[in-house]
Amino acid sequence: MEFKQASDVYINVKPVIDGSPLTLVSKAKYVVFQRDKVILLEKTLDNGISFSAEEGLTVHLTDVDTLTLGPGRYEHEMVVQDLEENDTFVLKGNFKIVETVARIIVTGK
């Protein structure tokens, strides 16, 4: 995945656990980190993560989030907790933020 710096990003995950779509979530946590495993950004359910049985889980990285992270390669993961307090990783991977290039067009003389 690749995102532009200073842009809003929506990451949608529709987890299937034991062959069935996830329909109930009590907690969810999403983190972004670099290789040193220091957490740079964290989102939780109703604070950057939304959930519906139809759409699954959606993480919203705001333009401020992607600007603050800056250009580079990152790792991210999300864990959810069901009503019985069982934790399941539903996302694990990498992404890259690329610098936004401003383009100025000058017209006329």
Order of alpha helices (4+ residues) and beta strands (2+ residues): beta-beta-beta-beta-beta-beta-beta-beta-alpha-beta-beta
